[in-house]
Amino acid sequence: ISDINQESLRLFGLLDIVSFSSDTVTTTYNEAPSNIHVETLVDEVLRDLSDLFPLSTDITITKDISKGFPTFVFSYNRAYQVLYELVLNALENTHVGSITISFSVKNNHAIISIADTGNGIPEKHIDKVFLPMHQVDPVDNKYGLGLTFSKKFIESVGGNISIESKEEIGTKVTIQLPIENNTNRTTQGVSTSQDASSFTGPEILIIKKNDLERIRIKNILRNHNFNVNVLSQLSVLKTTLESHTPKLIILDWNVNDVSFTEFSKVIRERFDSYEIPILLLGTATNLSHVDMIEAQGITEFLHKPINIVELLSRVNLILESISATERHRNRELQFLYSQISPHFLHNTLSNVIGLIGKEDAIAKETIINLSIYLRAKLNIHKRHARIPLEDEIEVILSYLDIEKLRYENKLFVESDIKAYQTHIPPLSLQPLVENAIEHGFKHNQPLTIKIKTHSEDGFVIIVIEDDGVGMDEVTLQNALENKSGRIGLASTIKRINILPQASFEIESSLNKGTRIMIRLKEFNHDESHNN
C-alpha cells in the first residue's frame, strides 16, 4: 500500500509539472510576481528537503551568495519549484561529497549554479536531459520532467539554463538571468522573500508531517495565491492559534504518530466549525470511522493521495460556504448593532444635563456608563471575536445603571457575579437584559432583574432572571422565531449554542417572569488567552 501511495503521489506530481509545461496553462497562470530574496528561498527549499534526505556527515551543503546579489521580481512558487527540482536531483545523485549552491553577478546577469560531486550523467544523455519524460537511468523510474519544467520557466523570464557533467565526478547546473528585466533594484539587500504573509488570499494552515505530499499541497495552494502556513507539532499549534486565525485548517489523519483527534481537540476548544473549518486528509479505511470524525468537529474529508482538482474544489467550496455563513451572521448582527434607540440616548443625555451642578458625581458616572455601552455597540473590531465574560458583564451593569436612573425607584438590580475564565460573543447578554426592561414592566409595578454567575463541574453558569410580565407559550415561541418585538433573542440563542459545549435555556410564565440560564465551558488561565 505504501508503494502504491508513493507512486500515486509521483503521478500527481508529474501532472502538476505537465500542467505548467502545457501552453494552455502557462497562458492563463496569473500568480502575481513578488520580490524574492534568494537566501530565504534557498533556506526554504533545504528545510523542505531535510526530512526527505536526512543529511549525513558524508555530504556537505554550502550556500555561496555574493554580496549585493539582487532581489528578483517574479513568481515565487515557480522559482521555488525550479530550485527544489535542481537541489533534489543533486541530493538523489550524491551520496558522498558536497553540494554547492551559489549566486553571483557577471556581465549584468545573475548566475545561479548548483554543483555536486555525485554520480554524474553519461555523456550520451547530456543533450537529452531537458526533454520531457527522458530517463537517464530507467531502473530508478525517475522521469525528466523536473528539468523540462525548469528550462521552460527560466526561458519564460528571459534566461537560460545549461548543464555540465562527468560520470563519477559530478554535475553542475548553471542558470543565467538578465538583471535588467527581472530584478528590483530598489529592494536590493532587503529580506523581502515571499513567505506566507506575501500572499493575498485566505490564510490556510496545513498540519502534516514534512513530506512530499505536504510540500506539494503547499505549492498547489500558493500557486493559487492562498496564504499558506505549515506545522507538524501539537505544541506549535497551541502557540500559533494565539496569533493567527486561519480561514481553513488542512489536517492529516496522523501527524508524526499523533492522531488528528489531538490536534482537532485543541482547535475546537478555541474555535467553532464556522470559525475555522477543518479539512481532514485520510484513506478510505480511515473514512469508516465516521462517528469519530464527526465527533471531532471535522468539516470535510478528502481521500489520499490528493487529487489537485478535487483539493482546490473542496477548499474553495468550504471557504465559500464559510463566507456565506459570515455574510448571513453579519446581516443578523447588523440589526443588533443598529438598535441604539434615539429615545434611550435622549433620555440618558437629558438626565445627565439635569444632574450637572446638582449631582456631578452621578452625572460623571452616567457619562462613563454611556461610553461603555456605546463602545460595545459600535466596536466593529469585535463583531467576529469573542470577549471575556467580564467585559460583557461590564456592559450589562453599565446599561442597567443608566436605566435605573431613567426608571428611578421602579427598577431594581440584584447581582452576584464572580469573575470566571470564559469567553462569549460580544453583545450576547446585553440584549437579554434590554428585553427584560422593555417588556418586563407590568401595570407600572417595580421590576427586579437578577444576574448571577457560578461555576459548576467545569462550566460557568450565567442566570438572568426577572419578575416581570413574562410570556405565555405562544409569545415565547414567537420570540424564539424572531416573530416578536424582542431584540435579537433567536440570534442570541444561536450565537450561544454554537460555542463549544454551550447551552441556552429559557423559561417564562405569564405574570411571573422569565428566567434564562446560559452554560459556557470554563477555561483555565492559559486556555483563556487563546480564545
RAJO-V942297 format. One line per field, one symbol per residue. psi: psi as a letter, one per 20 degrees, with the letter a starting at -180 (. if undefined). burial: I if it has 16 or more other ideal C-beta (glycine too) atoms within 10 Angstrom, else O. A space follows every 10 residues. Layout:
psi->???
burial->???
This chain:
psi->gggggghggg ghhghgghhh hqhhghhipk ppqrpoohhh gghgghghih hhmppriipp pppnoqpjpq pqnaoghggg hghggghggg hhjohpcqpp oqprpplkqp ppqoprkbhr pqhiigiihi qpjppgnhhi kpqkhghggg gggghhjjaq prppqppjga qppppppphg hjqnhikpip nlrnahiiqi aqppppoqqn ahgggggghg ghhkjqopqq rjpghhgghg ihiqnqhqpo pqhpoljpqh hgghgggiih qrhigoqpop prrhghiilh ghghhjkpgq ppqqqppggh ghggghgghh ggghgggghh hghhggiilo phgggggghg hgghhpigmh ghgghhgggh hgghghhinh ijhjrqqqhh ghhggghggh hghhhgjdki pqpppnpqpq nrqqqqkhhg hghgghghih pplkqqpppp pqqrqoljqp pppoqqkbha qrhggghhhh jkjajpokgg gggghghiqp krqpqppqpp jhaqppppoq ppqrgghhii .
burial->OOOOOOOOIO OIIOOIIOOI IOOOOOOOOO IOIIIIIIOO IIOIIIOIIO OOIOOOOOIO IOOOOOOOII IIIIIIIIII IIIIIIIIII IOIIOOOIII IIIOOOOOII IIIIIIIIII IOOOIIOOII OOOOOIOOOO OIIIIIIIII IIIIOOIOIO IOIOIOOOOI IIIOIIIOOO OIIIOOIOOO OIIIIIOIIO OIIIIIIIII OIIIIIIIII IIIIIIIIII IIOOOOIIOI IOOOOIIIII IIIOIOOOOI OOIIOIIIII IOIOIIIIII IIOOOIOOOO OOIOOIIIII IIOIIIOIOO IOOIIOOIIO OIOOOOOOIO OOIOOIIOOO OOOIOOIIOO IIOOIOOOOO OOIOIIIOII OIIOOIIOOO OOOOOIIIIO OIIIIIIIII IIIIIOOOOO IOIOOOOOOI IIIIIIIIII IIIIIIIIII IOOOOOIOII IOIOOOOOII IIOIIIIIII IOOOIIOIIO OOOIOIIIII IIIOIIOOIO OIOIOIOIOO OOIIIIOIII IIIOOOIIOI I
